[in-house]
Amino acid sequence: MLILSDMKYSYRRERPVFDIPRMEIPAGEIVGIVGANGAGKSTFLRCLCGMERSCKATMKTRNESLDNKARRRKIYMVMQDVNHQLFTDSVLEEIMISQEIENKDEALNILESLDLGKYADKHPLALSGGQKQRVAVASAIASGRDIILFDEPTSGLDYYHMILVADILNDLKNRGKTVIIVTHDIEL
């Protein structure tokens, strides 16, 4: 279980976006978060992974208390706008920088699993929106983190690639990873 308590966040001293006294998130499962635009779903993910420093929260897992800094080390987040996450000169390098220990063969296997193998030498920003989205998903997989957050992971994807990503998410769950997804895509 991931146990969140006393999670509060508001924009510039306005009314709170959320005030969560306690929430338990099952570890090793896929959890979906849906809601109206502007409800705070993406903000919740940023708070959960420690990106929103002004968010007050206590998070415990396996009897370990995680502050914002520890959550940034333990949780990987695929943002809604993946252009903020693409830094290198090639798709392959993008995957390998996410790995704790660089492993080219593993990185290439991850790319193949997401139908991206043929783009390994391409610049990530030269890809289509859906391809960039899949590169960000591949980076999350390569990170090896136990908790992975996805903010609209199928935006820009056609049906075939949406199914591919859904299969990858199920595979992550089957490997014991905790997957939390914000989505508007009911099909997903």
N, C-alpha and C positions, 0 to 999 in steps of 0.2 A: 504494500500500500504506500502511496504517496499521501502524506497527510499535510494539508494546508490549514493553517489557522490564523485568525486575525489578519486576513488579507484585505487591505484597503488601498484604494487608489482614486484620486480625483485630479482633474486638470486644474492647475493654478488656483487652488483653494475654492473651486466651485463645488457643487453638489457631487458626492461620490459617484464614480462610474460603477463601482461595486464595493460592497462591504460584506465579506464572506467570513462568518465566524469560524466555520470548520467545513472542510471538504475532504473526502477520501476518494482518491483516484486509484483504481485497481492497477497494480503493477503487472506487466506482461500481457496487457490487453490493448485493444484499440478503443479509444474513447472519441466520440464525435461531439463537436460543439456547433450548434446551429442557432440562428437568431437573426433578427432584423438588422439591416445596415445601421451602423452607428451604435449598436448595443454594447460594444466593448469587447467583442470576441478577440480581435487581434491584440488589443491592449492587454487582455487577460493572458494571452500567450507570452507577450513581452514581459509581463510581470512574473509569470511562472518561471521563465528562463533567466531572470535576473537582469534583463536589459533596461527595465524602468527602475532606475535607482531610487526614485522617490516612492516607489510602491513599498508599503510596509506589509510584511508577511513572514510567517514562520513556516518552513517546510521541513518535514522529517521523512526520511526513508531508511529502512533498516536500522532504526534507532540512531541515525545520524542526522544532526540538524544542519541544514544547508542555508547559509546566508546568500545574498545576491552573487557574490564573487564565486562561491562554490557551485551555485546553480549554473553560472556561465561556463564553468569547466565541465560539468556533468551532463548538461542538456544541450542538444543541438536543435536549432530552429531553422526551418526553411521558410523564409519570409514570403509574403504575398507578392512583392515586387522583387524577383530574384536578381534583377540587375544590380542591387545593392550587395550581392553576395558573390559576384563573379570578378575575380582579381587577376587571374593569370593569363598567359598568352596562348594556352591550348587547353582543350577540354580535358585531356589526360592529366596535365599538371593540376588542373582545378580539383580533380578527384584525389590526386596524390597528396596535395597539401592538407587535405582533411584527415588523412591517415596518421595514426600515431607513429607508425614506422612505415615509411614509404615502401609500397609493394606494387610494382608495375603490373605484374600478372593479375593480381587481385583487382587492381583498378580497371584493367581492360575487361575482366570478367563482369564487373559491375556495369561498365558501359554497355557491354553486349546485352546484359539482362534488361536494359532499358532502351534497346534499339538505337544505341548511340555509338557503337564501335567504329563505324565509318567516319565519325566526326572527331576522333581522338586528337588529330593534329590541327583541327580548326580552332580559330579564336572563339571563345565562348560568346562574345558579343556579336559575332557574325551569324549566329544561329537564329532560327525562328523563336517566337515566344514560347511555344510548346517544347521545343528542344531545350531551351534555356531552363525551363521548369524541370525537365527531366535531369539535366545536369545538376541542378540544386538537390534533387532527390538522391542522385547518385553520390553526391558529396556527403549527404546525411548518412547514407548507408556506410560509406567508407570511413566515417568518423568512428564507428564502433561504439558510440555512446549508447547507454541503456535506455535513455529517455529521448525521444525525438518528437518535436513539434512541427506540424505542417499547417501553414496558413494558406488555404485555398490551393492545395497541391495539384489539382487538375485544371486550373484555369488555363485556357489556351490550348488544351489537349483535345484531340479528336477522340471518338469513342474507343477505337482500338488502343490508343495509348493510355486512355483513362483506365481501361481494363488491366493493362500492363502495370500501371502504378498501383492499382487496387491489389493485384497479385503480390507486388513487392511489399506493400503494407502488411498484407496477411503473412508473408514470409517473415517480416520483422517480428510480428507478434509471435509466430511459431518459434522464433529463436529467443523468446523471452524478453523482447524489447517492449517498452511501454510507448505506445504511439497515441498522440493526441492530435486530432485534426479539427481545424475550423474549416467549414465548407458551406457553400450555398448549393452545392451539387447533390441533390437528393439521390440521383442515380448512383453516386459513389457510395 
